[in-house]
Amino acid sequence: MARIRRSPHFENGVFRNPGGPARIRPTGSNRDLAKLYLDKDARSRRAPQGAIPVHPTTLADISRPPATGLRLTWAGHSGVLAEIDGQRVLFDPVWGERCSPFPFAGPKRLHPVPLPLAALGPVDVVVISHDHYDHLDLPTIKELAGTDTVFAVPLGVGAHLERWGVSADRLRELDWQESTRIGGLTLTATPARHFCGRGLRNTQHTLWASWVVAGERHRIHHSGDTGYFDGFRDIGAAHGPFDATMIQVGAYSDFWPDIHMTPEEGVRAHLDLQGGEPGGVLLPIHWGTFNLAPHPWAEPAEWMRAAAGAVGQAVAFPVPGQPFEPAGDLPVRPWWQDVSRPLDREWPVPGITPQASRDGLDLVGED
C-alpha cells in the first residue's frame, strides 16, 4: 500500500487513467443494451456456427528453439506464449472453463485449450496485464504457483497471487514505466487505458498495464486491455519498434468506447507503436474464445483483415495453439469463415495511413 500511495498515477484512493477518466459504464441506455443482447439474430452471430479449429500443440512443437529467435503461440483470448531470445514468457494465461468468479455461471470458453498447462514445459515468467477474470484466472494461477516461474504484474495485483499461493519472492510488481530484469529479458510495465476490479464494485486499487518485453535481439509488446489513446506513440518512441505486437481487438462496443479498442483502432495503435509506419507483425488478441460483447463472433477478425489490408500491415491469424515465427511464414488463412455466418457488412477504413497515424486523425469508421 505504501508503494501504491506513492504512485504518481494514484490519486484520492484510486488509480487514474492517462488522459482522464475512462467511461467504464454503458454510454447508452440499459434498455438499448438489453435489446442488443436479447435480439435473436444478433445472439446467433455472437457464437461460432461450428467447432473452432484448434491446433493440436505438442511439447515437441515448442521444445525446439525457434529458428529466428522469436516464436508466438496464441492460446486463445489474450493468452500468448512468447519464446524470445532463449526465454519463455506466458502472457495472461486463462486455462479455466469460465472467466467468472463462479464455476457454474459466466462466459464459458468457446473452444478447448490447445494443450494442458503442464505440457507447456518450463516458463521463465508469467505476465499479467490486470486483474479481470478473463486475464487473471484463479485455477490457472494456482497450477502455476506450484512451478518455479516468476510473475510480473501491475502494482497491487500481487496481493491476489500471494493469497493463491505464490510466494512474494517470485513476484515482480511494477508501476507504469518501471522495469525488471528476468534472465536475459527486460520487462517494462507501460500505460493502458482500462480499469480494474474483481468484485461488484470497481475500487480501482490495482493497476492495469500493457507490457514491453525486450531481449538481446527482439522486442514485443502486449497491449493488455485498453482503449485507444495517444500513449501508444510514447511507448513506441521509448521502446519500439517491435518485432511483434499483441493487440486487443475484441469485446468493443459503442456502449463502452474508452476501455476496449476496435480492430481499426488496434491497427492505429500498432502503427503508433512502430513510429507511424507499417512494420513488425500484428497478432490480434482478446477475441474468439469468450463471448464478452454484443458484436458478432467473427467480426474482430474480418474488420482487422480489412483495416490492416488498407495500410499493408502484416497480420497473423493463427488458430488457437498454432505456433508461428513473425520473421517466417505467417498464418493468414481466414479460418473463422468456416465456422461463422457470413457478415452482412463491410467496414469503411477511412484514411488509415502512416501519416494519419502520426497526425492523430480520427480514424474510427462508421459503425
N, C-alpha and C positions, 0 to 999 in steps of 0.2 A: 504493500500500500504506500510505503514511503516513496518508492520509485514512481508509482502511478501518479501520486500527488505532485511530484517534481516535473512530470512530463509537460512540455510546452503545449501539448495537444489535449490536456486535461484541464477543464475549467468548470467551476461550480458543480463539481461532483460527477461530471460525465466527460467522456472523450468527445472531441469535436471533429467534424469532417473538414477537409480542405475546401475552401470556397464557400463556407457557410453551411447551415443545416440542410440535410437531405430530407426530402419528403419520403417517409417510410410507411405512410398510410395511404390508402387509395385516394386519388385526386378527384375521382368521380363519385357518384352516389353508390351506396351499398346495394341499392336495388339494381342499378345498371350492372354492377359486378356480378350479382347473383344471377341475373338473367343470362349473362355471358357464360357462366359456369353451367347453368342448367339447360341451356339450349341443346336439344338432342343431337342435331347435326354437328355442332361445334364439339360436343363431348366425344363423338365418334372419331373426330380428327385429332384429338389430343392423345391418342394412343396408337401404336402401330397396328396394322391390319394383319400382320403375320409375325412369326418369330424373328426377333432381331438376330442377325448373324453374329456369332461370337467366335473370334479366332481361338482355337484350342492351344493357348500358350502353354509351353512346357518349360521346364527348367533349362533344357538344352537350348531353347531359343534365346534365353537371356543369360546363359552362363558363359558363352564365348564373348570375348571383348568386341565391341563394335569396331568395325574396320576403320571408321572415320574418327573415332573417339567420342562420338555423341550418338546416343540412341534413345528414342522415346517410345514408351508403351502406354497408350491410353487405356486405363482400366474401366472407363465409363465415368460419366458425370465430370467432376473436377479432378479425379484421381489419375495421376500420371507417375509412372516410374521413369526417372531420367538417369541414364547411365552416362556420366560426363567425366571425361579425363581420368578414368580409373576409379571413380567413386559412384555410389548408387544413392539417389535421392528419391524419396517417395512423397509426393505432394497429395495432401487432402485425401487420404485413403478412407473409403467407406465401403466396407465389405458386408455390412449388416443388410438385412432384408428390407428394412424400412428406415427412412430418415425421419425419426419421430421419437418423442420421449416414451412412447408406448409400443410394445412388441406386437400388439393386436390391431393397431389403427395408425393412420397416417400414410403418406405416399410410399407405395411399395415399388421395389425395383422392377423395371420392365424387361430386364434380361439378366441371366445369371452372371456371377462374377467370372472373369476369364479363367482364373485358376485359384486354388486355395491360397490364403495369405502366407501360410508356411512354405508354400512352394516357390515363393519369390526368391528365397535364399537370403543371405545377409544383406541388410540395408544399413548404410552408414548414417543417414539422417532422415527423419520424418519431418516434413514441413507442414504446418497447419496455418491456413490463412485467417480463419476466425472461428468462433465457437458455435455457429449454427449447426443444426443436426445433420444437414447434408454435406458438411465438411469436417465436423468433429464427431466421430461415431464411437460411442462407448464400447461396444463389443470389439471393434477393431483395435482401439487403443489398449484395451485390456489384454488382447492377444499379443500386441507388440510390446507391452510392458514386460513380458517375460523374455525379451531378447536383449541384446546389448546396444540397440540403436540409441542414438541421441535424438532429441526432439527440439526443433527450432519453432518457436511460437511467438505470436504478438504479446505485448505486455498485458499481464493479467490472466491470460489463458492457461498459464502453467498451473494455476490452482486447481483447475478441473483435472489435469493429468495427475497431479500429486494425490488427489482423492481416489483416483482409479488405479494407483499402484506404481506410478512412475516416480523413481527417486529424484530428488531435487538436483543431484549432481549430474543427471542426464538431461537437464533442461537448459536451453539457451533462450531466454525470454527477452525480446527486443522491442524497443520503441522504434518509430519511424526514423530512418536514416542511421540506425545503429547496425553494426556488422559483427559477425562472429566467424571465427576460423575453425573449420572442422576438416581434419585431414588436409587434403590439398585444395579445398574449396573455401571460398569466401561467400557467406550468405548475408544478404542485406535486406532488412525489412523496409519496404518503401510504401508510400501512401496509397490509399484506396478510398473510394467514396461509397461507404456502405453503413452498416450498423451491426450491433452485436446482441447477444442475449439468448438464453435457453429456457426462459420462463414466459409466463403470460405477460409480464412487464419487461420491456426492454430498458434495462437500467443503464446501459452504455458505460459499464465499468470495466469492460475488457476491450482491448483494441482489435482492430481488423487491419489487414495488411495485404499488399502484393509483395512479391519476393523476387530478388535477383540472386542468381547463383552463378558465380564466376570461377572457372577452373584455370588451369595453365593455358589452355588453348581455346576454350569455348565459354560462351556466356548465354544464359537462358533467363527468361522472365515468365513468371506465373502471376496472372492478374488477380487471383482470388475472385471474390465477388465485388463488383464495383459499377457505379455509373460512370459515364464518360466525364472527364474533367481535364483541365489544362495541365495537370501534374504529370501526365504521361510524357510530355515533351521534356520536362525537367528530369524525369527518370532516364529517358533516353540520352539526354545530354550528359548526365553524370555517369551512367553505367553502360550505355549501348555503344554501338549497335549490337544486336543479338543474333546468334545463330538460329534461335527458335524462340517464339513466344507462344505461351499457352493462354488463350484469351477467352474469357467468359462471354458467351453469345446467346445463352438461352434463359428462359424464365423472365423475359422482359414483358412489359405491358405499359400502355398509356396510363394505367392507374397508379403505377409506381415508377416514374421515369428517371428518378435520380439514383437508384441503387443497383440496377442491372442494365447492361448495355444491350442494344440491339446488335445484330450482326453487322449492320452498316457502321455503327459506332465502334464495333470491335475492329473493323478494318482501319478506321481512322486512328484508333488507339495504337494499333500496330505500326502504322506509318509514323506516328509521333515518336514511338519508341525507337524507330530506325532513323531518326533525324529527318523525317519528311519524305524519304524515298522508299519504294518497294525494295525489300531485301529480307534475308533470312526466310524462315518458314513459319507460317501461322498455323497453329493447331487449335481448332475450335473446341472448347470445353464447356461444361455445365449445360449439356443438352443430351437427350436421348435415353437417359437412364431412369429419371424420375419425372413424373407429371407435376410440375410446380407452377404452371401459369396457364392462362386461357388460350395461348396461341397453339396452332396445330403442331403436332409432334415433330414433323419433318421440316417445318418452316425455318428453323435456325440454319439448317444445312443448306437448303435451297437459297435462302437470302444471302448467306455467306458466299456461296458459289457465285452469285450474281455480282455482289459488291466487290469481291476480290478480283473477279474476272475483269471488271471495268477498269482496274488500275494495273493489271498484270501482276498481281501479288500471288506468290506461290502459297497454296493451302494444302495441308494434308488432311485427308478424310479416311482415317483407318477405321475398321470395325473395332469394337471393344476387344482389347487383348492383342492387337496386331502390332508388333514392333516395327519401327522404321527408323532410318537414319536420315536426318534432314539434309545431309550432303549427298545422299544417294537417291535411289528411285522412290518417289513419293506415292503413297496410296491415294488415288484421286477418283476412283470409280464411285458414282453416286449410289451406293448400295442401299440407302434408305428408300429409294424409289421402288424397290422390290417389295417393300413391306408397308407401304403407306398409300393412301388415296392420293390421286393427283391433286395438286393445289391449283385452285382456280384464280390465281392472281400472279402478277409479276411485280417486281419491286423496282420502281424508278431509282436510279442511282445517280442523282444529280451532282455532277461535278466533283466526285471524289478523285482528286489528283494530288500528287505530292505537294504542288504549290498551294492547293486549297487546304491541305492539312497544315502546312506551315503558317498560312494566313489565318487559320482558325475560323473558317467559314462554317455556317450552319449546314451540315451535310445530311440532316435527317430527312428522309424522303416522305412522301405521302403515305399514310397508314390507313 
